[in-house]
Amino acid sequence: MDSYRVNDRAWELIIKELRKRRENGETLEAIGKHLAAHKSTVKLWLDNQRGGERTSFRDMIRYLDRLNIPFDQVFGAGIYIPEKPHRLKPSTYEENIAKTLAGAATVFGKNARSIASEVGEGITTETVQKILDGEISMTVKELTAVCSAIDILPETVMKRARELTLQPQEKKRKTRRSA
């Protein structure tokens, strides 16, 4: 499917959903707020005065997502799009960040549940525990949120993790020099 057809199909589905919402009594302002667009822009879309030809791909994907329009309706059946971003196995550095966070949490009397309750914003106790155990890599947002809940600066954690990561390499260098 070429890009113009994808764009046209996506826009057709978006407009169809917007018209359905208007018919159900939703205001232009409410629709705009939901899509992070101004109500006057939504009106232009619905009046066919301006539309998908001026919409970035990123914005179009955001509109499809916020309107709960499945991507396979746009691109065709059989396309796999994961529900959540894939979490990579943590690197040695990230494992050392986890060790440092876990140590700081212990010192400050925090556990995964108390950290998760302070963080809020959709980071579950299970996710916090996996972060502290070094089982999953974390996003910058998660790192800063967990650090804030523990009451430690992210810079301090990252500096200590770097030191822990470099220690084995320095030992290898010293061993090679003495041999």
C-alpha angles and dihedrals in degrees: 000000000000123000095254093054091046090050093047093047093047092048092047090055093046093051091046090054093045091051090049090052091049091050088053090056101259112151125237088242093054092048091047092049091050091052096037090242130120117261090239089058091051089051091052090051093050092046089052090237094121133006150132096350088073097039120101119233090243092054092045091053089049091052092048090050096046091047091049093238108158115236092229088067088060102037100027133258122306099044112130115216114173118236095225132019113271114254114224124219106267119256121235089262091053090048088054090049087054092049090050093048092047091050093049091047090054092048091051093043096247129142133187093269095051091045092049092049091052093045098047110163095112099301104132128211088248092055092048090050091050090049092050091047091051092238097127135031114244135221122242088251091054092047093051092044093050091045090051091050091050090044097237129123116251089225090059092050093048093047092052091045090052091051091050091048094050096046097079091047092051091049090053091051092050091048091051092049094051094048 
